[in-house]
Amino acid sequence: MLTKKQVSEIREHLQHANEPLFLFDNDPDGLCSFLLLRKYVGKGKGFPIRSFPEMNADYFRRVQELNPDCVFILDKPVVSKEFFDKVHEANLPVVWIDHHDIDRKTIPKFVNYYNPLFNRKKSGEPVTALCYQINPDKNLAWLASVGCVSDHFMPKFYKEARKLYPDLTIDSEDPFDIFYNSQLGKIARMFSFALKDKTTNVINMLKFLMNANTPYEVLEDSSRNRLMHYRFGQVEARFQKLTGKALSSAKPKDKILFFQYGGDLSISSDLANFLSYKFPEKIVAVVYVLGLKANISVRGEKAREKVLKAIDGLPGATGGGHEKAVGAQVSVNDLETFRKRLEGRA
């Protein structure tokens, strides 16, 4: 967790900023982190980061458009040097809150960086849990729990959400169980799928969520959030179709489940999480192919170690993440090599 000093410093950054801009990773952990900070300070705008694997220099255009006086980066493990150079030239302070294991040498000196992995008492909670330290409003324990369970982390404050919303939660210590089998988990899945909509609809969703205070407001299909519910239905149908194919292709004796798909919608992380939930003993690799690139989500024991070995030396390949949950990108031409290495055949 963050230290008391770090929490105090981040609160000061938030309070001193008149027009903060929150750039957050395009998943429920990033979204819930933004919402917790936005509800704490009552000001600022948010925008999801969709570039993979790094936040590239293109996002400086958003900085110019929105004209903030402080930039907060939430739950993003890689930010390009070009982005930092441009922000530094604009003399804008940056507060970066993360929980990924990165090379600290890549962090510019002017950036205020917070990551409990580099504290004396190391820990790797989702950024949502860190932001709940900053805004520990028990009435928002449901929102903080949504971000955490979506990142496969069981927070202590889930008990607070259980007390307030027993009808929306289940008695479980397994975050994936909560994610897939409770109404609170449905909200997490709604957030994940709605973030994959076009930018205009995502911005409208953010405006709605900034003013929503209870999970019932999110779950109710109303004129305020109709597009969010519609998008969830669209992506859920695609998700069910793909998981059906993946489950039917899984062989009990295989240690690795390798599933590849294409199309105009990337949900590889969502698919990988679900398949890992169904097959916790396997290494799960879900590959989304678009053009000449393959985006890969891998889950399982020592996934990070295995993926980094599999992409070693492949031209332009990138990868990183957590010990058991990793994202990577390789050229389609190198995909078979990646697979063979992952399966130990090369």
N, C-alpha and C positions, 0 to 999 in steps of 0.2 A: 504493500500500500504506500501511498504518499506519506511523507513525514508531515508533522504539524507545520513546520516551517514552509514546506513546499505548498501546502494547502493555502497558507496565509499569503504567500507570494502570488499564487495564481488568482486568488480573490482580489488582491490589489491590482493586478493587471486588468482584470475584468471591470473593476470599479473605476479605474482611471481612464479607460477607453470610452469615448463618447459614441463612436460608430464602429464597434468591433465587427469583423467578418470572420465567420467560422467556416473553414474548409474542412469537410469531414469525409472519411472513407465511405464508399457507397454500399454500406451494409447496415443492419440494425444496430450494431455496436457503435458505429460512427454516428448514425442518426440519433440514437438515444443520448449519446454523449453531448451532441449539440443541443438537443432539447433541454437537458438538465441545466446546462450552463446558461442557455437563453432564458429559461424560466427563473434562474437565480438572479441574473443581472437585469432582465427586463428590457434589453435593447440589443441591437445588432441583427445581422442577416446571416443566413446559412446557405451553403452551396455544396452539393456532393461532388466528390472527386471520382471520376470514372476512368481516368487513364490508368493503364496497367503496364508494368508493376509499379511505376513511380508516378508521383505528381509532377507533370512536366511543366515547361515554361508557359504553355498555352494558358494556364490558369492565372497568369499575371494579368491577362486581359480582363478577367472577372474582377481582379483587384482594382484595376483602373476604372472599370465601369461603376463599381459600387463605392469607390472612394472611401475606404475605411481609414481609421487612424491607428488600428492594430489588427494584425492577422493572427488568428488562432488556427492551428493545424491539429486535427484530432484523428487518432487511430490510423495514421498513414506511415508505413515503415520506410518508404523511400521517397525523397523529394529531390528533384533535379538541382544541380548546381546553378543552372541557368535561371531557374525560378528564384532561388535565394539571391543571386547576383542582382536581379532586377528589383526585388523587394528592398535590398540593401541600398541600391542607388536611389530609390524613392524615399529612403530614410524612414521606413516603416518598421516598428518593433514587431517581432514574431514570438509567439508562445506556442510551443509544440509539445503536445501531450501524447505519449505513445506507450506501448507495452511490448513492442517487438525487440528481438535481440539484434541490434545493428552495430555497425562499426562507429564508435563515438567520434572517430577522426573525421567522419563525413559531416559532422554538425558544425556549421559556422559559429564563430565565437559570439556573434551578435544575437544569436538565437537563444531564447530562454527555453531550455529543453528539460522535460520532466518525464522520467521513466523509472518505475520502481525496480526494474531489473538492474539498475545501476546504483541503487541505494545500498547501504550497509546490510540491511535486511532485505535481501532480494526477493521479489515476487513478480508474478506476471499476470495479474488480474486484467480483464478487459478494461478499456478506457472508460466505459460506462461506470464501472465500479469506482474508478478514480474520480470521475465527475460527480458521483453520488457523495463522495467525501466532501467535495466542494459545496454541493447543494444537498445536504442530508435531510431533505423534507420527507418525512414518513408518508405523507400523502402521495408522494411520487415513487414510493418503493416499487409499485407495479411497473412503472416505466423503466426504472433501473434494472429490475429483474428481467424485463423483456430483452434489453440489450445484452445482459450477461448470459442468459440461457441460450441465446442465439449464437453466442461465441463459445458454447459448451463449457460454461463455468457456473458453478453453483454458489451463489452469494449468500452470506449469512442473513442479509436483509430480506431474503425471499419470505422469511417468517412474517415480516411486517405486511407483505403483500397478501399472505395467506389470511392474516387476521382481518384485513379490510375487505378482501374479496374471496371468501371461501368458495363461492359458486364459480369462480373463474380459474381457480387453481386446483392442484392435486397434491396429495401428500406423497411426495417423492423427493429423493436426494439425487436423482439422475436428471441433469439439465436437458438431455435429449428427450427423455420421457415427458418432461414438462413441455418441451418445444412441440412435440408431435401429438400430445394427448390432452392438452388443456386449452381453454379459451385464451389464457394469457399467451400460450405458445402460438395460438392462431394469430394474435396481434403481431408477434414477432415475424411470422411467415407473411402476413399482410405487408408489413414494412419492407421486408426483403424483396417481395415481388413488385410492390408499388414503386420502389426506387428504380426499377428497370423500365419505367415508362418514359415518355418524352419529357424534356426539361420543363416545359410549361406546366404539365400536370404535376410533376414532382414539386415545383415551386408552390403550386396551389395546395398540395398536400402539406408542405411545411408550414404554410400560413395557418391551415386548419389545426395542425398538431401543436403549434405554438400557443394556441388558445384552448386546447383540449386539456382538461384536468383529470378526467376519469377514464378508465378503460372502456366503460359503457359507451362513451361518446365515440370511441374508435370503432367498436363492434357494431354499433347501430348504423345501418345503411340509410343515410339521410342526404338531403340536398347539399350539405356541407362537405361530405366526403364520398359522394357517389362515384366519382372517377377512380378513387382509390379502391373501392370495392369492385368496380368493374374490371380494373386491371388485375386485381388479385384473382378473380374468376378466370380471366384469360390465361394467365401464367400458370395457375393451378391445374388447368386442363392439360396444358403442355407438359407440366411436371409429372402428372399422373401417367401420361402416355409414355414418357421416357423412362420413368422408374419401372413401369411394367416391363419394358423391353430389357432394361438392365437386370432386373430380378430374374427374368426368364433365361438370361444368358449366363448367370452365375453358376459355377460348378462347385459343388461342396468341397472337393479335394484341393482345389486351387488356392494357393496362398494369396494370390493377387487377383483382384477383380478389375479388369481394364475395360472401360466403356467409352466409346467414341460416338459423337453425334455432330450434326451441323444445323444449318438453318439460320434464321434472323434473330434468334434470341439466345443469349448466353446465360445459362443457369447452372454452370458446372459446379460452383461452390455449393449450391443448394442440393444438387444431386449427390455430390460426394458426401455431404453430411448425412443425408438420409441413408445412403448405402452403407456408410460406416456404422450407423445406428443399427441397421439390419444385420451387418456382418462385422462385429467388433473385432473378430480374430483375424480379419483379412487386411491387406494393404489395398486401399481403394484408389484408383486413378481414373478420373473422369476427364475426357479430352473434348474440347470444343474447337472445331476447325472452321476457320473463316479466312478464305483467301489463302495466302501463303503462310499464315501463322496458326499455331495451335496453342490455345490456352489450356492449361492443365491444373486441376485441383487434386491434391493427393492427401489422403487421410490414413492414419494408422501408426503403429509403433515405429519410432525412429524414422518417420516420414521425411523429415527435413534432411537428415543425414543421407538417406537413400536418394532423394531427388538431387541434392547437390552433387553427388557422385555421378548420377545419370546424365546430368547436363554438362559436366566438366569437359571443357574443350570444344563443345558444340558452338559453332559460329553464331553470335548474337543471342545465345540462350541466356535467360535470366530466371532466377528463382529465389525464394526465401519465405520466411514465415515462422511458424512455431514448430516445436518438436514433433507434434502429431498432426499438424494441419499446415499444408504448404501450397503455395501457388507457383506456377512456372510457366514460361513461354518459350517455345522452340519453333524452329522452322518446320513446316510440314515435311520437307525433305529429310529432316533428321528425326522424325517421329518414331520410325521403326527402330532406329538406333537407341532412342530413349527408352522405348518399351523393352527391348532386349536387355539393356543394362538394368532396368528396374526389376525385371524378372530374373536377373542373374544369368542370362544367356550370352552375355558379351562382356 
